[in-house]
Amino acid sequence: MTGDPPSVAVIGGGIAGLAAATVLAERGVRVVLHEREPVLGGRVAGWPVGLPDGTSVTMSRGFHAFFRQYYNLRGLLRRADPALAMLTGLPDYPLLHSSGLRDGFRRVPRTPPWSAFGFVALSPSFRPRDLSAMRPAAALPLLDVRTRRVHERLDDVSAHDFLDALGFPPAARHLAFEVFSRSFFADPRELSAAEMALMFHIYFLGSSEGLLFDVNREPFPQALWDPLVRHLTGWGVDVRTSAPVEAVLPGPSGPSGGRLVVDGAGCRSYDAVVLALDVGGLKGVVGRSPGLGDAGWRARVARLRNAPPFLVTRLWLDRPVAPGRPGFLGTGGYGSLDNVSVLSHWEGEAARWAARTGGSVVELHAYALPPTAVREVEEKRLVGRLHQVYPETRHARVVAARHEWRADCPLFTVGGYRERLTVRTPDPAVVVAGDLVRTDLPVALMERAATSGFLAANALLERWGVRGETLWTVPDRGRSALLRALARTFGAPR
């Protein structure tokens, strides 16, 4: 860049906005980061709450798994912690069904394709008669997943119907594939099968890291975002929390004269804007910005949908859970309960509270609840399910409880891929980032957010002749030549 550096407003302080702001600032762009909440991190934020015993602790929207295939997210976090010492690994990803079946991924080989075959061979949910009833031909699209092609083939099918077509045994469905679909906070009947197939590729046939993951050693602000903000401010980023943006308008000289960002403090002109917002935030800003984009793009924004509501319940108990309980447990067949985390086994703040009081800190998740769900009923029901999974908690006194109800995760609907927003918009000075964005790369969840933030920054830097961030993903094709050949030979549309 020659002359005065360009200026960019990054609207949204979640993973995508932080990623975009980081790359832009490191390339010399003047960045102002707007976040409507008083804390950063978006859906991975944390904030202080007080317990009845006077302790100040950090509440959040719940557990997040930092999978080892999250190359771009990890690259972002390494800016502040090169060794990623803020993360620690859990030994397994255990699964429990109410029927008594238990599964896990620790013993599964990590080298494709043995990772997928090994899971089937080692899992108790795949019995010989179940395997004989399956229809292997229907699974061929999983053997050579390429992001665009798998959406062309499977986007018009629900995850539920795809599993039906495979003849997947019910127990394996609960203990394996629905883990993927519900991680999108969606009912499998509403989720595109292409998204589930993409997840299968990322974790089984496209990478060697498997389904083992890391967790944060301390609450999200202390472990992740406070250090990253120090990195950003060191590069001159103006970080503004509690600063919602009302609108983005054409500059005083028309489209070539920059963009005006309107917030509670007035208007400020920028050369470009990154919209790194969730579905509701994006629809709100675009709805209040009549000159933003064209009619077709605005209509696509208006049609965006959120996944169903979800509930996170965190309990501070007066006694520990039984010895040997895992730090994280995925569950199936326990009604709305999707997983249980014992935070005091791996998060420092929770562990210190448990050590001081002799108690434990437990967190419960319920994804994709019906819109008619009654909060008080679901909260009690979730605690009842905990008592089924960990019976010793029946006798524990709840020192404190916090419940987070949210409904702001994007829904990747059946047949919705073609309409999904991309990073680029009709306005070259405005880009979009977030896990709602279509990247055409094999990424998902938090990694999609980080990757889209880097892509948004790169799109703007390209306009100014500056090299952007190098992106890393798992291969966008199956890693086994034999399996790819099978998919081509027998899986082609007939």
C-alpha positions in Angstrom: 0.0 0.0 0.0 1.2 3.5 -0.8 0.0 6.7 0.8 -2.3 6.8 3.8 -3.4 3.3 4.9 -7.0 2.4 4.2 -9.5 2.2 7.0 -11.9 -0.7 7.7 -14.7 -1.1 10.2 -15.1 -4.6 11.4 -18.6 -5.0 12.8 -18.8 -8.0 15.1 -16.3 -9.1 17.7 -16.8 -12.9 17.5 -14.2 -15.3 16.0 -14.8 -14.1 12.4 -14.5 -10.4 13.2 -11.4 -11.0 15.4 -9.8 -13.0 12.6 -10.5 -10.3 10.0 -9.3 -7.5 12.2 -6.1 -9.4 13.0 -5.1 -9.9 9.4 -6.0 -6.4 8.3 -4.2 -4.8 11.1 -1.1 -6.9 10.6 -1.0 -5.7 7.0 -1.1 -2.0 8.0 -4.8 -1.3 7.7 -6.4 1.1 10.2 -9.1 -1.0 11.9 -12.0 -0.1 14.2 -13.7 -3.2 15.7 -17.3 -2.7 16.8 -19.0 -5.2 19.2 -22.5 -4.7 20.5 -21.9 -6.8 23.6 -19.7 -5.6 26.5 -17.5 -8.7 25.9 -15.7 -10.2 22.9 -15.9 -13.7 21.5 -19.4 -13.9 20.1 -20.7 -17.4 20.8 -17.4 -18.2 22.6 -17.7 -15.2 24.9 -17.6 -15.3 28.7 -18.8 -12.8 31.3 -18.6 -12.5 35.1 -21.4 -13.6 37.4 -21.7 -13.8 41.2 -22.4 -17.0 43.2 -24.4 -17.0 46.5 -21.1 -17.7 48.4 -19.7 -14.4 47.1 -17.4 -15.9 44.5 -17.1 -14.2 41.1 -17.0 -16.7 38.3 -17.2 -16.7 34.5 -20.4 -17.8 32.8 -20.5 -18.6 29.0 -22.8 -20.1 26.4 -21.2 -23.4 27.0 -18.5 -25.9 26.2 -16.6 -25.7 22.9 -14.3 -28.4 21.5 -11.2 -27.1 19.8 -10.6 -29.9 17.3 -7.1 -30.3 15.9 -8.3 -29.8 12.4 -9.1 -26.2 13.2 -5.9 -25.0 11.5 -7.0 -21.4 10.9 -8.6 -20.9 14.3 -5.4 -22.2 15.9 -3.4 -19.9 13.7 -5.4 -17.0 15.0 -4.9 -18.0 18.6 -1.2 -18.5 18.1 -0.9 -14.8 17.5 -1.2 -14.4 21.3 0.0 -17.8 22.5 2.4 -19.4 20.0 2.5 -22.7 21.9 -1.3 -22.8 22.4 -0.7 -23.3 26.1 -4.2 -22.0 26.8 -5.5 -25.3 25.5 -5.3 -28.8 26.9 -6.4 -32.1 25.4 -9.0 -34.4 26.8 -8.1 -38.1 26.5 -11.2 -39.2 24.6 -14.6 -38.2 23.1 -16.8 -40.7 24.9 -20.4 -41.4 24.0 -23.1 -43.0 26.1 -26.5 -44.2 25.1 -29.4 -44.7 27.5 -29.5 -48.4 26.5 -26.1 -48.8 28.1 -24.0 -48.8 24.9 -20.7 -46.9 25.3 -18.4 -45.7 22.5 -15.4 -43.4 22.0 -12.8 -42.4 19.6 -9.5 -42.7 21.5 -8.7 -46.2 20.1 -9.8 -45.4 16.6 -7.0 -45.2 14.1 -6.3 -41.7 12.8 -5.1 -42.5 9.3 -7.7 -42.4 6.6 -9.4 -44.7 5.5 -8.7 -46.8 8.6 -10.1 -44.2 10.8 -13.6 -44.8 9.4 -13.2 -48.5 9.1 -11.7 -48.7 12.6 -14.6 -46.8 14.1 -17.1 -49.3 12.6 -15.0 -52.3 13.6 -14.5 -51.1 17.2 -17.9 -49.6 17.9 -20.4 -51.8 19.9 -23.2 -50.0 18.1 -22.3 -51.8 14.8 -23.4 -55.4 15.2 -22.8 -58.0 12.4 -26.5 -58.2 11.5 -26.7 -54.3 11.4 -23.7 -54.2 9.0 -25.4 -56.8 6.7 -28.5 -54.6 6.6 -26.7 -51.5 5.5 -26.6 -50.3 1.9 -23.0 -49.4 1.1 -23.8 -47.9 -2.3 -25.7 -45.1 -0.5 -22.5 -44.2 1.4 -20.3 -43.8 -1.6 -20.6 -39.9 -1.6 -18.8 -40.0 1.8 -15.7 -41.6 0.2 -14.7 -38.6 -1.9 -16.2 -35.5 -0.4 -15.5 -32.3 -2.3 -17.2 -29.3 -0.9 -19.1 -28.0 -3.9 -19.8 -31.4 -5.3 -21.1 -32.9 -2.1 -23.6 -30.0 -1.8 -24.7 -30.5 -5.4 -25.4 -34.2 -4.6 -26.7 -34.1 -1.0 -27.9 -30.6 -0.2 -31.5 -31.4 -1.2 -31.6 -34.4 1.3 -31.9 -34.1 5.0 -29.3 -35.7 7.3 -32.1 -37.8 8.7 -33.2 -39.1 5.3 -29.6 -39.8 4.3 -29.0 -42.0 7.3 -32.2 -43.8 6.5 -30.9 -44.4 3.0 -27.7 -45.9 4.4 -29.7 -48.3 6.6 -27.8 -47.0 9.5 -28.5 -49.0 12.8 -30.4 -46.8 15.3 -27.8 -47.2 18.0 -25.0 -46.1 15.7 -27.1 -43.2 14.5 -27.4 -41.9 18.1 -23.8 -42.6 19.0 -22.1 -41.4 15.8 -23.7 -39.4 13.0 -26.2 -37.5 15.0 -23.2 -36.1 17.0 -22.3 -34.3 13.9 -25.8 -33.0 13.0 -26.7 -31.9 16.5 -23.4 -30.1 16.8 -25.0 -27.6 14.3 -27.8 -27.1 16.9 -30.2 -28.5 14.4 -32.7 -31.3 14.2 -31.4 -33.9 11.6 -34.7 -33.5 9.7 -33.9 -29.9 9.0 -30.2 -30.1 8.4 -28.7 -30.6 5.0 -27.1 -34.0 4.6 -24.2 -32.3 2.7 -23.2 -30.6 5.9 -23.1 -33.9 7.8 -21.1 -35.5 5.0 -18.7 -32.6 5.1 -18.2 -33.2 8.9 -17.6 -36.9 8.3 -14.9 -36.0 5.7 -13.2 -33.4 8.0 -12.9 -35.8 10.9 -12.6 -39.2 9.4 -11.6 -39.4 5.7 -10.0 -36.0 5.1 -7.6 -35.7 8.1 -5.4 -37.6 10.4 -6.3 -35.8 13.6 -9.5 -37.8 14.3 -12.2 -36.7 16.8 -9.9 -35.9 19.7 -9.9 -32.3 20.8 -8.6 -29.7 23.2 -10.4 -27.5 25.7 -9.6 -24.1 27.2 -7.6 -24.3 30.5 -9.3 -21.1 31.8 -12.5 -19.4 30.9 -12.7 -18.0 27.3 -11.9 -14.4 28.1 -8.8 -15.1 30.1 -7.6 -18.0 27.9 -8.4 -16.6 24.4 -9.7 -13.1 24.0 -7.9 -10.9 26.5 -4.5 -12.0 25.1 -5.7 -11.6 21.5 -7.0 -8.1 22.2 -3.6 -7.2 23.6 -2.2 -8.4 20.3 -4.7 -6.3 18.3 -4.2 -3.1 20.3 -0.5 -3.6 19.8 -1.2 -3.3 16.1 -3.3 -0.2 16.6 -6.8 -1.7 16.4 -9.4 0.4 18.1 -11.5 -2.1 20.0 -15.0 -0.8 20.9 -17.3 -3.0 23.0 -20.9 -2.1 23.9 -20.8 -0.3 20.5 -23.6 -1.6 18.3 -23.8 -0.4 14.7 -27.0 0.9 13.4 -26.4 1.1 9.7 -23.8 1.1 6.9 -24.5 3.9 4.3 -22.8 5.1 1.1 -20.2 7.7 1.7 -20.7 11.4 0.9 -19.2 11.0 -2.5 -21.3 7.9 -3.4 -20.1 4.4 -3.7 -16.5 5.4 -4.5 -16.3 7.6 -1.5 -16.2 4.9 1.2 -18.9 3.8 3.6 -20.4 5.6 6.6 -20.8 3.4 9.7 -23.5 4.8 12.0 -23.4 3.9 15.7 -24.5 5.6 18.9 -21.6 8.0 18.7 -22.5 9.3 15.2 -21.1 8.6 11.7 -17.6 7.7 10.6 -16.3 7.1 7.1 -14.3 4.0 6.2 -12.8 2.7 3.0 -14.4 -0.7 3.6 -16.5 -2.7 6.0 -16.5 -6.3 7.3 -19.9 -7.5 8.4 -19.0 -10.3 10.9 -22.4 -10.6 12.5 -24.8 -13.5 13.5 -28.0 -14.0 11.6 -30.1 -11.6 13.6 -27.4 -8.9 13.7 -26.8 -9.1 10.0 -30.5 -8.9 9.1 -30.8 -5.9 11.4 -28.0 -3.9 10.0 -28.9 -4.7 6.4 -32.5 -3.9 7.1 -31.5 -0.4 8.4 -29.1 0.2 5.5 -31.2 0.7 2.4 -28.3 1.3 0.1 -26.3 -1.8 1.1 -25.9 -4.4 -1.6 -28.5 -5.0 -4.4 -32.1 -6.3 -4.2 -31.2 -10.0 -4.7 -28.5 -10.0 -2.1 -30.7 -8.2 0.4 -33.4 -10.8 -0.2 -31.0 -13.6 0.5 -30.1 -11.9 3.8 -33.7 -11.6 4.7 -34.3 -15.3 4.2 -31.5 -16.4 6.6 -32.8 -18.6 9.4 -31.6 -19.5 12.9 -31.4 -23.0 14.2 -33.9 -23.9 17.0 -33.3 -22.7 20.5 -30.8 -24.4 22.8 -30.2 -24.5 26.5 -27.0 -24.5 28.5 -27.3 -25.2 32.2 -24.3 -24.9 34.5 -24.5 -26.2 38.0 -22.2 -25.6 41.0 -22.7 -28.7 43.2 -21.7 -29.1 46.8 -20.0 -32.4 46.3 -17.8 -34.0 43.5 -19.1 -36.3 40.8 -18.0 -40.0 41.1 -14.3 -40.7 40.4 -13.5 -41.4 36.8 -16.2 -39.3 35.2 -14.9 -37.9 31.9 -14.4 -34.2 31.4 -16.9 -34.4 28.5 -19.5 -37.0 27.6 -21.8 -37.1 24.6 -25.2 -38.6 25.2 -28.0 -40.2 23.2 -31.4 -41.5 24.2 -31.6 -39.2 27.2 -34.3 -37.0 25.9 -33.1 -33.4 25.2 -29.7 -34.0 27.0 -26.9 -33.9 24.4 -23.8 -33.8 26.5 -22.4 -33.4 30.0 -19.2 -31.6 30.9 -17.5 -31.7 34.2 -15.8 -28.3 34.0 -14.0 -28.7 37.3 -12.0 -31.6 35.7 -10.3 -29.3 33.1 -11.1 -25.6 33.5 -8.9 -23.8 36.0 -11.4 -21.4 37.5 -14.0 -24.2 38.0 -11.3 -26.6 39.4 -10.2 -24.0 42.0 -13.8 -23.4 43.1 -14.3 -27.2 43.5 -11.0 -27.6 45.4 -12.0 -24.8 47.8 -15.5 -26.0 48.4 -15.3 -29.8 47.9 -17.9 -29.6 45.2 -17.9 -29.8 41.4 -19.0 -27.7 38.4 -21.1 -29.5 35.8 -22.6 -28.2 32.5 -25.4 -29.7 30.5 -26.4 -29.0 26.9 -29.7 -29.4 25.1 -29.6 -28.6 21.4 -32.5 -28.1 18.9 -35.3 -27.7 21.4 -38.8 -27.2 20.0 -40.0 -23.6 19.8 -42.8 -24.4 22.2 -40.4 -25.5 24.9 -41.2 -24.1 28.4 -38.0 -22.8 30.0 -38.7 -23.9 33.6 -39.8 -27.3 32.4 -36.8 -27.9 30.2 -34.4 -26.7 32.9 -35.8 -29.2 35.4 -35.9 -31.9 32.9 -32.3 -31.4 31.9 -31.2 -31.7 35.6 -33.3 -34.9 35.9 -31.4 -36.4 32.9 -28.1 -35.6 34.6 -29.3 -37.6 37.6 -29.9 -40.5 35.2 -26.5 -40.3 33.6 -24.5 -39.6 36.9 -26.8 -41.0 39.7 -24.5 -39.6 42.4 -25.6 -36.1 41.6 -29.1 -36.9 42.9 -27.8 -36.3 46.4 -25.9 -33.1 45.6 -27.1 -29.7 46.7 -27.1 -27.1 43.9 -25.1 -24.2 45.3 -25.9 -22.2 42.2 -27.4 -22.7 38.7 -27.2 -20.6 35.6 -29.3 -21.2 32.5 -28.5 -19.8 29.1 -31.2 -19.9 26.4 -30.1 -18.9 22.9 -31.4 -19.2 19.4 -28.8 -17.5 17.3 -26.9 -20.2 15.5 -27.3 -20.4 11.7 -29.5 -23.1 10.2 -28.1 -24.9 7.2 -31.4 -25.9 5.7 -32.1 -28.7 3.2 -31.5 -27.2 -0.2 -30.2 -23.9 1.1 -26.5 -24.0 0.0 -27.1 -22.3 -3.3 -28.6 -19.3 -1.6 -26.1 -19.0 1.2 -24.1 -15.8 1.5 -20.5 -15.8 0.3 -17.7 -13.6 1.6 -18.0 -11.2 -1.3 -21.1 -9.0 -1.8 -22.3 -6.9 -4.7 -20.4 -4.0 -3.1 -16.6 -4.6 -3.4 -16.1 -2.5 -0.3 -18.3 -4.7 1.9 -17.6 -8.3 2.8 -19.3 -10.8 5.1 -17.7 -13.2 7.6 -19.0 -15.7 10.1 -20.0 -19.4 10.3 -23.2 -18.5 8.4 -21.0 -17.9 5.3 -20.4 -20.3 2.4 -16.7 -20.6 1.9 -16.5 -23.6 -0.5 -13.8 -25.1 1.7 -14.0 -28.1 4.0 -14.5 -26.2 7.2 -17.3 -26.1 9.8 -18.4 -24.5 13.0 -15.6 -22.3 14.8 -13.2 -23.1 12.0 -15.6 -21.8 9.4 -15.9 -18.6 11.4 -12.1 -18.1 11.5 -11.6 -19.1 7.9 -14.3 -16.8 6.7 -12.7 -13.9 8.7 -9.4 -14.5 7.0 -11.1 -14.7 3.6 -12.9 -11.5 4.2 -9.7 -9.7 5.1 -8.0 -11.2 2.0 -10.7 -10.0 -0.3 -10.2 -6.4 0.9 -6.4 -6.7 0.8 -6.6 -7.9 -2.7 -8.2 -4.6 -3.7 -5.2 -2.7 -2.3 -2.6 -5.0 -3.8 -1.5 -6.6 -0.5 -0.9 -10.3 0.1 -3.4 -11.8 2.5 -3.4 -14.7 5.0 -2.4 -18.2 3.9 -5.3 -20.6 4.6 -5.0 -24.2 5.6 -7.7 -26.9 5.5 -8.0 -30.7 5.3 -7.8 -31.8 1.6 -10.9 -31.1 -0.3 -11.1 -34.7 -1.5 -10.9 -38.1 0.0 -7.4 -39.1 0.9 -7.6 -42.7 -0.3 -7.2 -43.1 -4.1 -8.9 -46.5 -3.9 -12.0 -45.0 -2.2 -12.1 -42.1 -4.6 -12.1 -44.6 -7.5 -15.0 -46.5 -5.9 -16.9 -43.3 -5.4 -16.3 -42.3 -9.1 -17.1 -45.7 -10.5 -20.2 -46.7 -8.5 -21.4 -43.4 -7.0 -22.0 -41.4 -10.2 -25.6 -40.3 -10.7 -27.4 -42.8 -12.9 
